[in-house]
């Protein structure tokens, strides 16, 4: 039995619609992962390690990372906003911000290490999978 032209046209539209839906779902998953990796994840680490957020995405200067087979690292480097410098006093033992440096570490899970550090006006947030 041969399909009528209307059936062929309908099948084609269904196939194109399904393909577009898959592409849109793939784009959505990618964008969500990109957003989480760049914005949400470093805030979560800061909250776990420090109990507060020192820097946010508008101060991001550099992002680097490498993940392979459950091992790797991610590193976010931020410029410390001058408006937030007063937050450093509890981590700097009374030293002025110009002479302040600190590293605070966490271990949210076995084989996972996190840290938040400050030196020379830069805040570095890291997560390592060992």
Backbone as CSV, one residue per row, in Angstrom:
resi,resn,N_x,N_y,N_z,CA_x,CA_y,CA_z,C_x,C_y,C_z
1,UNK,0.815,-1.175,0.000,0.000,0.000,0.000,0.865,1.247,0.000
2,UNK,0.628,2.121,-0.876,1.369,3.371,-0.949,0.686,4.437,-0.105
3,UNK,1.490,5.219,0.586,0.937,6.288,1.407,0.530,7.446,0.518
4,UNK,-0.529,8.094,0.891,-0.987,9.258,0.134,-0.055,10.423,0.420
5,UNK,-0.041,11.438,-0.439,0.816,12.603,-0.199,0.529,13.277,1.142
6,UNK,-0.718,13.237,1.599,-1.056,13.855,2.879,-0.395,13.102,4.040
7,UNK,-0.384,11.769,3.941,0.247,10.970,4.998,1.752,11.200,5.037
8,UNK,2.369,11.292,3.853,3.817,11.544,3.801,4.134,12.905,4.411
9,UNK,3.317,13.889,4.093,3.519,15.232,4.616,3.357,15.230,6.141
10,UNK,2.377,14.525,6.632,2.134,14.444,8.076,3.300,13.747,8.780
11,UNK,3.779,12.645,8.228,4.921,11.936,8.811,6.167,12.827,8.851
12,UNK,6.369,13.574,7.771,7.511,14.481,7.703,7.406,15.546,8.797
13,UNK,6.228,16.124,8.985,6.032,17.145,10.015,6.262,16.573,11.417
14,UNK,5.788,15.361,11.645,5.998,14.719,12.945,7.488,14.484,13.180
15,UNK,8.193,14.004,12.169,9.633,13.749,12.303,10.398,15.046,12.565
16,UNK,10.068,16.105,11.840,10.741,17.393,12.039,10.416,17.942,13.427
17,UNK,9.170,17.834,13.840,8.777,18.309,15.176,9.512,17.556,16.271
18,UNK,9.624,16.240,16.140,10.335,15.438,17.136,11.817,15.806,17.176
19,UNK,12.419,16.002,16.015,13.831,16.382,15.956,14.051,17.746,16.610
20,UNK,13.175,18.700,16.334,13.294,20.023,16.952,13.114,19.941,18.469
21,UNK,12.182,19.124,18.909,11.973,18.964,20.349,13.232,18.405,21.015
22,UNK,13.864,17.422,20.397,15.104,16.861,20.945,16.216,17.901,20.995
23,UNK,16.329,18.700,19.953,17.348,19.749,19.918,17.095,20.761,21.032
24,UNK,15.835,21.162,21.208,15.515,22.132,22.255,15.770,21.571,23.652
25,UNK,15.461,20.317,23.871,15.750,19.691,25.163,17.258,19.647,25.387
26,UNK,18.020,19.291,24.366,19.478,19.258,24.476,20.055,20.632,24.791
27,UNK,19.547,21.654,24.138,20.009,23.023,24.408,19.661,23.414,25.837
28,UNK,18.463,23.074,26.286,18.055,23.389,27.655,18.949,22.727,28.690
29,UNK,19.278,21.469,28.482,20.151,20.748,29.411,21.542,21.378,29.424
30,UNK,22.058,21.723,28.247,23.377,22.348,28.158,23.402,23.698,28.882
31,UNK,22.393,24.540,28.634,22.349,25.867,29.243,22.220,25.758,30.757
32,UNK,21.394,24.831,31.235,21.250,24.643,32.670,22.589,24.236,33.290
33,UNK,23.292,23.310,32.666,24.594,22.885,33.170,25.608,24.008,33.151
34,UNK,25.616,24.787,32.070,26.539,25.917,31.958,26.247,26.931,33.051
35,UNK,24.988,27.261,33.269,24.610,28.238,34.294,24.996,27.732,35.679
36,UNK,24.681,26.478,35.966,24.991,25.910,37.279,26.497,25.936,37.523
37,UNK,27.273,25.540,36.527,28.724,25.480,36.656,29.337,26.858,36.862
38,UNK,28.814,27.865,36.195,29.396,29.210,36.259,28.871,30.055,37.424
39,UNK,27.617,29.863,37.834,27.000,30.769,38.800,26.580,30.104,40.114
40,UNK,25.843,29.014,40.041,25.281,28.405,41.244,26.317,27.620,42.034
41,UNK,27.135,26.839,41.369,28.107,25.973,42.032,29.080,26.745,42.926
42,UNK,29.726,27.820,42.417,30.675,28.531,43.288,29.999,29.190,44.496
43,UNK,28.758,29.639,44.345,28.035,30.192,45.501,27.788,29.102,46.541
44,UNK,27.429,27.924,46.075,27.184,26.794,46.981,28.455,26.452,47.763
45,UNK,29.590,26.439,47.090,30.866,26.141,47.763,31.171,27.205,48.814
46,UNK,30.983,28.471,48.471,31.240,29.543,49.436,30.358,29.387,50.678
47,UNK,29.094,29.041,50.475,28.186,28.847,51.608,28.621,27.661,52.470
48,UNK,29.042,26.569,51.829,29.472,25.390,52.585,30.751,25.651,53.374
49,UNK,31.701,26.372,52.763,33.010,26.565,53.393,33.017,27.747,54.362
50,UNK,32.415,28.870,53.960,32.468,30.088,54.770,31.181,30.383,55.529
51,UNK,30.079,29.839,55.064,28.793,30.176,55.666,28.190,31.449,55.119
52,UNK,28.830,32.032,54.111,28.340,33.244,53.448,28.951,33.337,52.058
53,UNK,28.406,34.226,51.241,28.917,34.436,49.884,29.719,35.727,49.872
54,UNK,31.025,35.624,49.598,31.887,36.808,49.517,31.769,37.510,48.168
55,UNK,31.691,36.724,47.103,31.689,37.286,45.751,30.609,36.609,44.913
56,UNK,30.145,37.325,43.909,29.122,36.756,43.027,29.580,36.846,41.573
57,UNK,28.742,36.380,40.691,29.120,36.230,39.281,29.559,37.525,38.605
58,UNK,29.100,38.676,39.063,29.501,39.917,38.398,30.966,40.274,38.649
59,UNK,31.620,39.592,39.584,33.045,39.815,39.858,33.933,38.734,39.249
60,UNK,33.343,37.788,38.519,34.105,36.672,37.949,35.143,37.175,36.947
61,UNK,36.387,36.770,37.139,37.477,37.160,36.230,37.960,35.989,35.384
62,UNK,37.889,34.770,35.944,38.408,33.624,35.203,37.711,32.358,35.687
63,UNK,37.529,31.435,34.771,36.972,30.124,35.097,37.802,29.089,34.367
64,UNK,38.171,28.041,35.064,38.879,26.941,34.424,38.456,25.639,35.067
65,UNK,38.537,24.582,34.313,38.157,23.299,34.865,38.431,22.166,33.912
66,UNK,38.535,20.996,34.495,38.767,19.791,33.727,38.152,18.631,34.494
67,UNK,37.220,17.936,33.878,36.537,16.823,34.522,36.627,15.601,33.624
68,UNK,37.126,14.490,34.169,37.243,13.255,33.402,37.012,12.062,34.316
69,UNK,36.034,11.251,33.990,35.791,9.991,34.671,35.745,10.136,36.192
70,UNK,35.032,11.148,36.673,34.863,11.317,38.107,36.025,11.969,38.816
71,UNK,37.016,12.439,38.089,38.145,13.146,38.678,38.308,14.471,37.965
72,UNK,38.884,15.443,38.656,39.138,16.725,38.018,39.006,17.866,39.004
73,UNK,38.885,19.069,38.449,38.791,20.259,39.280,38.072,21.361,38.532
74,UNK,37.524,22.272,39.296,36.954,23.505,38.774,37.498,24.641,39.628
75,UNK,37.831,25.765,39.000,38.369,26.919,39.720,37.733,28.192,39.166
76,UNK,37.184,28.989,40.081,36.612,30.274,39.736,37.457,31.347,40.414
77,UNK,37.881,32.365,39.675,38.675,33.459,40.239,37.866,34.749,40.121
78,UNK,37.720,35.441,41.234,36.922,36.665,41.303,37.769,37.817,41.805
79,UNK,37.442,39.021,41.362,38.010,40.225,41.965,37.125,40.571,43.156
80,UNK,37.745,40.818,44.299,36.975,41.148,45.496,36.458,42.578,45.381
81,UNK,35.136,42.761,45.356,34.585,44.123,45.264,34.951,44.937,46.504
82,UNK,35.277,46.192,46.304,35.667,47.037,47.436,34.527,47.167,48.449
83,UNK,33.299,47.073,47.998,32.155,47.152,48.913,32.116,45.962,49.869
84,UNK,32.727,44.852,49.504,32.709,43.649,50.336,33.964,43.491,51.197
85,UNK,34.898,44.425,51.116,36.167,44.288,51.850,35.951,44.147,53.353
86,UNK,34.910,44.765,53.892,34.668,44.665,55.330,34.344,43.232,55.751
87,UNK,33.879,42.402,54.820,33.575,41.011,55.125,34.847,40.211,55.439
88,UNK,35.997,40.712,54.996,37.256,39.993,55.193,37.749,40.024,56.632
89,UNK,37.266,40.954,57.436,37.822,41.121,58.782,37.740,39.846,59.606
90,UNK,36.699,39.074,59.479,36.585,37.851,60.287,37.529,36.752,59.832
91,UNK,38.075,36.865,58.614,38.998,35.853,58.096,40.452,36.303,58.181
92,UNK,40.690,37.579,58.460,42.048,38.135,58.397,42.650,38.448,59.758
93,UNK,42.015,38.029,60.815,42.563,38.232,62.165,42.950,39.681,62.429
94,UNK,42.129,40.612,62.008,42.373,42.023,62.290,43.360,42.717,61.367
95,UNK,43.970,42.001,60.449,44.914,42.641,59.517,44.135,43.449,58.484
96,UNK,44.724,44.537,57.975,44.059,45.282,56.904,43.970,44.427,55.627
97,UNK,43.008,44.726,54.787,42.765,43.932,53.577,43.994,43.845,52.685
98,UNK,44.833,44.874,52.682,46.021,44.874,51.822,47.020,43.790,52.241
99,UNK,47.003,43.419,53.531,47.922,42.395,54.028,47.218,41.092,54.388
100,UNK,45.981,40.987,53.980,45.177,39.820,54.329,45.342,38.712,53.288
101,UNK,45.411,37.500,53.767,45.322,36.324,52.895,44.833,35.166,53.755
102,UNK,44.012,34.324,53.180,43.508,33.178,53.920,43.110,32.072,52.962
103,UNK,43.042,30.876,53.494,42.541,29.703,52.775,41.652,28.949,53.748
104,UNK,40.423,28.693,53.351,39.508,27.874,54.143,39.133,26.670,53.291
105,UNK,39.199,25.496,53.892,38.946,24.270,53.135,37.736,23.528,53.666
106,UNK,37.145,22.745,52.785,36.021,21.913,53.164,36.113,20.559,52.490
107,UNK,35.325,19.634,52.973,35.260,18.305,52.379,33.788,17.875,52.404
108,UNK,33.018,18.321,51.399,31.578,18.041,51.415,31.236,16.566,51.250
109,UNK,32.118,15.809,50.611,31.917,14.374,50.405,33.280,13.693,50.441
110,UNK,33.269,12.381,50.590,34.509,11.624,50.512,35.116,11.822,49.129
111,UNK,36.415,12.054,49.082,37.145,12.228,47.821,36.818,13.536,47.100
112,UNK,36.168,14.479,47.783,35.870,15.791,47.195,36.397,16.855,48.149
113,UNK,37.240,17.738,47.647,37.818,18.822,48.442,37.383,20.158,47.850
114,UNK,37.042,21.089,48.721,36.684,22.440,48.279,37.534,23.438,49.048
115,UNK,37.686,24.621,48.477,38.395,25.679,49.196,37.955,27.040,48.682
116,UNK,38.071,28.014,49.574,37.879,29.419,49.245,39.105,30.131,49.792
117,UNK,39.771,30.893,48.947,40.974,31.595,49.396,40.932,33.045,48.930
118,UNK,41.702,33.875,49.626,41.809,35.293,49.272,43.264,35.711,49.364
119,UNK,43.718,36.436,48.357,45.054,37.021,48.374,45.127,38.072,47.276
120,UNK,45.710,39.220,47.597,45.962,40.296,46.627,44.703,40.714,45.868
121,UNK,43.589,40.804,46.563,42.360,41.293,45.936,41.589,40.265,45.133
122,UNK,42.045,39.004,45.144,41.370,37.955,44.387,40.834,36.873,45.317
123,UNK,39.618,36.446,45.040,39.013,35.321,45.746,38.993,34.149,44.777
124,UNK,39.527,33.023,45.219,39.566,31.816,44.382,38.715,30.745,45.064
125,UNK,37.751,30.215,44.306,36.880,29.150,44.788,37.224,27.907,43.974
126,UNK,37.500,26.786,44.674,37.911,25.558,43.975,37.148,24.351,44.479
127,UNK,37.000,23.384,43.589,36.499,22.060,43.976,37.323,21.026,43.212
128,UNK,37.794,20.020,43.951,38.634,18.952,43.396,37.971,17.615,43.659
129,UNK,37.962,16.743,42.662,37.529,15.351,42.817,38.760,14.479,42.713
130,UNK,39.019,13.728,43.737,40.252,12.930,43.795,40.034,11.509,43.341
